[in-house]
């Protein structure tokens, strides 16, 4: 970029996701930078995710340039948004830049601000190589391509490099920069950003946040901040056609090549057959994976109820982690169950405050703090069980605030809770894929709602279907689907009553046998609807 001072500058820009599921990736991208452009919508104002990402940038010590975008919209209010930026984020808005990306307003001002305010990178060419991996993807022909920011030292073509978390050694086959196309170069020095190809086989060997160093003259310690990202939400993925099991397996392997945070292992269910237990960073991550399976691989997938990871202390002193309600041990073996707790930050207009507080109370929330950031806007801080915000909390929050509330969260630890396993029985047989771990006080309400919903979804059979919700051996809710009636006496014109009775008895016996042998087919809609965001 040729700036107003007549000099040419190389600017490397990273666009980061705002969603809470990908906070760690955002933090590593920020660690590769000297400055951040904080983009705030001129209509929506400061949202919860804006705050989280701004704090991440402050922690990394970055120069923050506040920019208000979409000023061309009719209901844009830049002055109100400026006030919010000052009050919520504590940033000086005297130099805030007003832009409209759609109309190209303010683009030059943003680039000039980057040149003037963001400090140049520092680092020594003499020191051992330290390069931060801030992104990576899998190329089927060249293996893993990693994006790096060189902090110290130099990385050269043909050099032997070592990944500091795994201690594995590779030889660099290609180095380059983005223009935005890949342009090979011979080396990258301190402050430079580019890509490296070194025949790395799996994305698990080149994790985001890891440090690359020289294999012959390694750095003493890696760059700070690296951690292994663990999945926090689990669900079963099953092919709706059992013949597609191998196709689903292939698709999951391909997705895993590009997404080290996504994990899966085979599992079987009495109700759904063979499938996979999959782990995700959050609900958005799960939806993205499911959508990609359907769109890119043309697979129809049944997903079971998403579950969090519970810690279960057993009577024999052991502690186990349970991510599948069907795997919860029997109550006699359990000493106590601990569930993950999140700290949620909710930004809400004052007129909807009552609705949102009620929603949080319904979800077993505990209010920590309430801050008024302006006459019309409030920040609520709540502690909530992670399981309570998992499925429909975000949608309910948006509908109760007409779309104006925003929400962000972080997992802060585990807490003991009176939790129990709710089983669904169909004709006396438990359906493992419909099991849930619920709070004791909500068990009756959820069980009743679930059996009512299943009654409406399961088609009538030739025999009676009994749907029950049970805790242990105790039935807490029951619904009945009456059998389809076939008139077996229609062929009898008048005649002997014993003939009719004989036919009816035969039908009764046939139905009894069917009921014993007959497996009730639960349609895919039942699974999807039962665990849709309407769960209540």
C-alpha positions in Angstrom: 0.0 0.0 0.0 1.4 3.4 -1.0 0.6 5.7 1.9 0.3 9.5 1.9 3.9 9.9 3.2 5.0 8.4 -0.2 6.4 5.1 1.3 5.2 1.6 0.4 4.0 -0.6 3.3 3.2 -4.3 3.4 0.0 -4.9 5.4 -1.2 -8.3 6.4 -4.9 -8.5 7.2 -6.6 -11.4 9.0 -10.4 -11.6 9.1 -11.4 -13.4 12.3 -14.8 -15.1 13.1 -16.8 -13.4 15.9 -18.5 -16.4 17.3 -17.8 -17.7 20.8 -17.2 -21.3 19.5 -14.0 -20.0 17.8 -12.5 -17.8 20.5 -9.2 -19.7 20.7 -8.6 -19.3 16.9 -9.3 -15.6 17.2 -6.9 -15.2 20.1 -4.1 -16.9 18.1 -4.8 -14.7 15.0 -4.6 -11.7 17.3 -1.3 -13.0 18.7 0.1 -12.8 15.2 -0.8 -9.1 14.9 0.4 -5.7 16.2 -3.0 -4.0 15.8 -6.7 -4.6 15.3 -9.5 -2.9 13.5 -12.5 -3.1 15.7 -15.5 -3.1 13.4 -18.8 -2.1 15.0 -22.2 -2.0 13.2 -23.7 1.5 13.1 -27.2 0.1 13.7 -26.6 -2.8 16.1 -23.9 -1.1 18.2 -21.6 -2.9 20.6 -22.5 -6.6 20.8 -21.4 -9.1 23.4 -19.0 -10.8 21.0 -17.5 -7.4 20.1 -16.6 -7.0 23.8 -15.1 -10.5 24.1 -12.9 -10.0 21.0 -11.9 -6.4 22.0 -10.7 -7.8 25.4 -8.7 -10.5 23.7 -7.0 -7.7 21.6 -6.3 -5.7 24.8 -4.8 -8.8 26.5 -2.4 -9.2 23.5 -1.4 -5.5 23.8 -2.6 -4.5 20.3 -3.2 -1.0 19.0 -7.0 -0.9 18.5 -8.5 1.2 15.8 -12.3 1.6 16.3 -14.3 1.7 13.0 -18.1 2.2 12.7 -19.4 0.5 9.5 -22.7 0.6 7.6 -23.2 4.4 8.2 -25.2 4.5 4.9 -28.1 2.6 6.4 -31.2 4.8 7.2 -31.4 3.8 10.9 -27.6 4.1 11.5 -26.8 6.1 14.7 -23.0 6.6 14.8 -23.1 9.0 17.8 -24.9 6.5 20.0 -22.5 3.8 18.9 -19.5 6.1 19.7 -20.9 6.5 23.3 -21.3 2.7 23.6 -17.7 2.1 22.5 -16.4 4.6 25.1 -18.6 3.3 28.0 -18.4 -0.4 27.3 -14.9 -0.8 25.9 -13.2 2.3 27.5 -11.7 3.3 24.1 -11.1 6.8 23.0 -13.5 7.6 20.2 -12.1 11.0 19.2 -10.3 9.3 16.3 -13.1 6.7 15.4 -13.4 6.2 11.6 -16.9 6.2 10.0 -17.2 3.8 7.0 -19.5 2.2 4.6 -17.9 -0.9 2.9 -20.8 -1.1 0.5 -20.2 2.5 -0.8 -16.5 2.5 -0.3 -16.6 5.4 2.2 -13.7 5.6 4.7 -11.5 2.8 3.2 -8.5 5.1 2.6 -8.8 6.6 6.1 -8.8 3.0 7.7 -5.6 2.1 5.7 -3.9 5.4 6.7 -4.8 4.9 10.4 -3.2 1.4 10.2 0.0 2.8 8.8 0.2 5.7 11.3 -1.1 4.0 14.5 -0.1 0.3 14.3 3.6 -0.2 15.3 5.9 -2.0 13.0 6.8 -5.6 14.0 9.8 -6.2 16.2 12.0 -9.3 16.2 15.6 -10.3 15.7 17.0 -12.0 12.6 19.9 -13.3 14.7 17.8 -15.2 17.2 16.7 -18.9 16.7 13.6 -19.3 14.5 10.2 -18.8 16.3 7.1 -18.7 14.0 3.5 -18.8 15.2 1.0 -21.0 13.4 -2.3 -19.1 13.3 -4.2 -21.1 10.7 -3.9 -24.3 8.7 -5.7 -26.4 6.2 -5.3 -29.7 4.4 -4.3 -29.9 0.7 -4.9 -33.4 -0.8 -1.7 -33.1 -2.9 0.8 -31.3 -0.6 -0.4 -32.2 2.8 -1.1 -29.5 5.5 -0.5 -25.9 4.5 0.2 -23.7 7.6 -0.1 -20.0 7.8 2.7 -18.5 10.0 3.9 -15.2 11.4 7.7 -15.2 11.9 8.5 -13.6 15.3 12.3 -14.2 15.4 14.8 -15.7 13.1 14.4 -16.7 9.4 12.6 -19.7 7.8 14.2 -20.8 4.5 13.4 -23.2 1.6 14.8 -26.7 2.2 15.3 -26.0 6.0 14.6 -28.7 8.6 11.9 -27.4 11.0 10.5 -28.7 14.3 7.0 -28.3 15.7 7.5 -27.6 19.4 4.3 -29.2 20.8 4.8 -32.6 19.0 8.6 -32.4 18.5 8.1 -33.7 15.0 10.7 -32.7 12.3 9.9 -31.8 8.7 11.7 -30.3 5.6 10.3 -27.1 4.1 9.3 -27.8 0.5 7.7 -24.4 -0.3 7.4 -21.0 1.4 5.4 -18.1 0.1 3.3 -15.0 0.8 -0.3 -14.2 -0.1 -0.9 -11.4 -2.7 -3.8 -12.6 -2.1 -2.8 -15.6 -4.3 0.0 -17.9 -3.2 3.4 -16.5 -4.4 6.5 -18.6 -3.6 9.5 -16.9 -2.0 12.9 -18.2 -0.7 12.6 -17.1 2.9 10.5 -15.2 5.5 12.0 -13.0 8.2 10.9 -11.3 11.5 7.4 -9.7 11.2 6.6 -11.4 7.9 3.5 -13.5 7.3 3.2 -16.3 4.8 2.5 -20.0 4.2 4.7 -23.1 4.7 4.4 -26.5 3.0 6.5 -29.3 4.6 4.7 -32.5 3.8 2.9 -32.5 7.2 0.4 -35.4 7.0 -2.4 -34.5 9.4 -3.8 -31.2 10.7 -3.4 -32.6 14.3 0.4 -32.3 13.8 0.2 -28.6 12.9 -2.2 -27.2 15.6 -3.1 -23.5 15.7 -1.1 -21.7 18.3 2.0 -24.0 18.0 5.5 -22.7 17.4 7.7 -23.7 14.5 11.5 -23.6 15.2 14.7 -24.8 13.5 15.5 -28.5 14.0 19.2 -27.8 14.1 19.2 -24.6 16.2 15.9 -24.7 18.1 14.5 -21.9 20.2 14.7 -22.5 24.0 10.9 -22.1 24.5 7.8 -21.9 22.4 5.7 -18.7 22.0 3.2 -18.3 24.8 -0.5 -19.1 24.6 -0.7 -22.5 23.0 -3.3 -24.9 24.2 -5.1 -28.0 22.9 -8.7 -27.2 22.1 -11.1 -29.8 23.5 -14.6 -30.4 22.2 -17.3 -29.4 24.7 -20.5 -30.5 22.9 -21.2 -34.1 21.8 -23.9 -35.7 19.6 -24.5 -38.9 17.8 -24.5 -38.7 13.9 -26.2 -41.7 12.2 -26.9 -42.2 8.5 -30.6 -42.2 7.8 -29.9 -45.1 5.4 -27.7 -47.7 7.1 -26.1 -48.5 3.7 -24.5 -45.0 3.8 -22.4 -45.8 6.9 -19.1 -46.1 5.0 -19.9 -42.9 3.1 -20.5 -41.1 6.3 -17.2 -42.4 7.8 -15.3 -41.2 4.7 -17.0 -37.8 4.9 -16.1 -37.4 8.6 -12.5 -38.4 7.9 -12.3 -35.7 5.2 -13.9 -33.0 7.5 -11.5 -34.0 10.3 -8.5 -33.4 7.9 -9.4 -29.7 7.8 -10.7 -29.3 11.4 -8.6 -30.5 14.2 -11.1 -29.4 16.8 -13.8 -31.8 15.4 -13.4 -35.4 16.7 -15.4 -38.6 16.1 -15.5 -42.3 17.1 -17.8 -45.1 16.1 -20.8 -46.0 18.3 -23.8 -48.2 18.0 -27.4 -47.5 19.1 -30.1 -50.1 19.5 -32.6 -47.6 17.9 -30.4 -46.1 15.2 -27.9 -48.8 14.3 -24.2 -47.9 13.5 -23.1 -44.3 13.7 -20.5 -42.0 15.2 -20.2 -40.0 18.4 -18.9 -36.5 17.4 -17.4 -33.8 19.4 -17.6 -30.0 18.7 -16.5 -26.6 20.0 -20.2 -25.5 20.4 -23.6 -25.6 18.7 -22.6 -23.4 15.7 -19.6 -25.7 15.0 -22.0 -28.7 15.1 -24.4 -27.1 12.7 -21.6 -26.2 10.3 -20.4 -29.9 10.3 -23.9 -31.2 9.8 -24.6 -28.7 7.0 -21.4 -29.6 5.2 -22.2 -33.3 5.4 -25.5 -32.7 3.8 -24.4 -30.1 1.2 -20.9 -31.2 0.2 -21.3 -35.0 0.6 -25.0 -35.3 -0.1 -25.6 -37.4 3.0 -28.8 -37.4 5.1 -27.8 -37.5 8.7 -29.9 -38.1 11.9 -28.3 -36.3 14.9 -29.2 -37.2 18.4 -29.7 -34.7 21.2 -26.5 -32.6 21.8 -25.0 -33.2 25.2 -22.3 -31.5 27.3 -19.5 -33.4 29.2 -20.6 -34.3 32.7 -18.1 -35.3 35.4 -19.5 -38.3 37.4 -18.0 -39.2 40.8 -18.6 -42.9 41.5 -19.1 -44.6 44.9 -15.8 -46.5 44.4 -13.9 -43.2 44.3 -13.3 -42.9 40.5 -14.3 -39.9 38.4 -15.5 -40.5 34.8 -16.5 -38.1 32.0 -19.8 -38.8 30.4 -20.7 -37.2 27.0 -23.5 -39.6 26.1 -26.6 -39.8 28.4 -27.0 -43.5 27.4 -23.6 -44.2 29.0 -24.5 -42.8 32.5 -24.0 -45.4 35.1 -26.9 -46.7 37.3 -27.9 -44.4 40.1 -26.6 -46.8 42.8 -23.0 -46.4 41.5 -23.2 -42.6 41.4 -22.0 -40.5 44.3 -22.6 -37.1 42.6 -22.8 -35.5 39.1 -21.0 -32.2 38.2 -22.1 -30.2 35.2 -20.2 -27.5 33.2 -21.1 -23.9 34.2 -20.8 -20.9 31.9 -20.4 -17.2 32.6 -22.7 -15.4 30.1 -22.7 -11.8 29.1 -25.9 -10.5 27.7 -26.4 -7.1 26.1 -30.0 -6.1 26.0 -32.1 -2.9 25.4 -33.8 -1.8 28.7 -37.4 -2.4 27.3 -36.7 -6.2 27.1 -34.8 -6.5 30.4 -37.7 -8.3 32.2 -38.1 -10.9 29.5 -34.4 -11.8 29.5 -34.1 -12.0 33.3 -37.1 -14.3 33.3 -35.5 -16.5 30.6 -32.3 -16.7 32.6 -34.2 -17.6 35.8 -36.1 -20.4 33.9 -32.7 -21.8 32.8 -31.4 -22.0 36.4 -29.3 -18.9 36.0 -27.7 -16.9 38.9 -27.3 -13.2 38.3 -23.8 -12.0 39.0 -24.0 -8.4 37.9 -26.2 -5.8 36.0 -24.5 -2.8 34.4 -26.3 0.1 32.7 -24.1 1.2 29.8 -26.6 4.0 28.7 -30.1 5.1 29.4 -31.4 2.4 27.1 -28.9 -0.5 27.3 -28.0 -3.0 30.0 -25.3 -5.7 30.3 -26.3 -8.7 32.3 -23.8 -11.1 33.7 -25.2 -14.6 34.6 -23.9 -17.9 35.7 -25.8 -20.7 33.8 -25.5 -24.4 33.3 -24.0 -25.0 29.9 -26.7 -27.7 29.1 -29.4 -25.0 29.6 -28.0 -22.7 26.9 -27.1 -25.5 24.5 -30.1 -25.8 22.1 -32.6 -23.1 22.0 -31.4 -20.4 24.4 -30.0 -18.1 21.7 -33.2 -18.3 19.6 -35.3 -17.6 22.6 -33.1 -14.6 23.5 -33.5 -13.2 20.0 -37.3 -13.7 19.9 -37.8 -12.2 23.4 -35.8 -9.1 22.4 -37.0 -8.8 18.8 -33.5 -9.6 17.7 -31.7 -6.8 19.7 -30.1 -8.8 22.5 -26.7 -10.3 22.0 -24.9 -13.0 24.0 -21.5 -14.4 24.6 -20.2 -17.0 27.1 -17.2 -18.8 28.5 -17.0 -22.1 30.4 -15.7 -21.3 33.9 -15.8 -24.7 35.6 -18.0 -27.5 37.1 -20.6 -27.5 39.8 -22.6 -30.3 41.5 -26.2 -30.5 40.5 -29.1 -32.9 41.2 -29.2 -34.4 37.7 -30.9 -37.6 36.7 -31.2 -39.7 33.5 -34.6 -39.6 31.7 -35.3 -42.6 29.6 -37.9 -42.9 26.9 -39.6 -46.4 26.5 -41.6 -47.5 23.5 -43.7 -50.6 24.3 -41.5 -51.2 27.3 -38.2 -51.0 25.4 -35.8 -48.1 26.2 -34.7 -46.1 23.1 -31.1 -45.1 23.9 -30.9 -42.3 21.3 -33.8 -40.5 23.1 -32.2 -40.5 26.6 -31.5 -37.2 28.3 -29.7 -36.0 31.4 -32.0 -33.5 33.1 -32.4 -31.5 36.3 -34.5 -33.3 38.9 -37.0 -30.5 39.2 -37.5 -30.3 35.4 -37.7 -34.1 34.8 -41.5 -34.4 35.0 -42.1 -31.4 32.7 -39.6 -32.5 30.1 -40.7 -36.1 30.2 -44.3 -35.2 29.7 -43.5 -32.8 26.9 -41.3 -35.4 25.2 -43.9 -38.2 25.2 -46.6 -35.9 24.0 -44.4 -34.9 21.1 -43.5 -38.4 20.2 -47.2 -39.4 20.3 -47.8 -36.8 17.6 -44.9 -37.9 15.5 -44.9 -41.7 15.5 -47.2 -43.1 12.9 -50.0 -45.4 14.0 -49.1 -49.1 13.7 -51.3 -52.3 13.4 -50.8 -52.7 17.2 -51.0 -50.4 20.2 -47.9 -48.2 20.9 -47.2 -47.1 24.5 -44.7 -44.3 25.0 -43.4 -43.8 28.5 -40.9 -41.5 30.2 -39.1 -43.1 33.1 -36.5 -42.2 35.8 -34.9 -45.4 36.9 -37.8 -47.9 37.2 -40.4 -45.2 37.8 -42.7 -44.1 35.0 -43.4 -40.4 35.2 -45.4 -39.8 31.9 -47.3 -42.0 29.5 -49.0 -41.6 26.1 -50.8 -44.2 23.9 -51.1 -44.4 20.2 -54.2 -46.5 19.3 -53.8 -49.3 16.7 -55.1 -49.0 13.2 -58.4 -50.9 12.9 -58.9 -53.4 10.2 -62.5 -54.7 9.9 -61.9 -58.5 9.6 -65.7 -59.2 9.8 -66.5 -57.2 6.7 -66.7 -60.4 4.6 -69.3 -62.0 6.9 -72.8 -61.3 5.6 -75.1 -62.1 8.5 -74.6 -65.7 9.5 -73.2 -67.2 12.7 -72.0 -64.9 15.4 -69.3 -67.5 16.4 -67.7 -67.1 13.0 -67.3 -63.3 13.6 -66.0 -64.0 17.1 -63.5 -66.5 15.7 -62.1 -63.9 13.2 -61.9 -61.2 15.9 -60.1 -63.6 18.3 -57.6 -64.5 15.5 -57.0 -60.7 14.8 -56.5 -60.1 18.6 -53.9 -62.9 18.8 -52.2 -61.6 15.7 -51.9 -58.1 17.1 -50.6 -59.5 20.4 -47.9 -61.3 18.5 -47.1 -58.2 16.4 -46.8 -56.1 19.5 -44.3 -58.6 21.0 -42.2 -58.8 17.8 -43.0 -55.5 16.2 -40.3 -52.8 16.5 -41.9 -49.4 16.3 -40.3 -47.4 13.5 -39.4 -44.0 14.8 -39.3 -41.6 11.9 -36.4 -39.2 11.4 -38.6 -36.2 12.0 -39.2 -37.5 15.6 -35.5 -37.2 16.4 -35.2 -33.9 14.6 -38.3 -32.4 16.1 -37.9 -33.7 19.6 -34.5 -32.1 19.8 -35.2 -29.1 17.7 -34.8 -25.6 19.2 -38.4 -25.8 20.3 -37.4 -28.0 23.2 -38.9 -25.6 25.7 
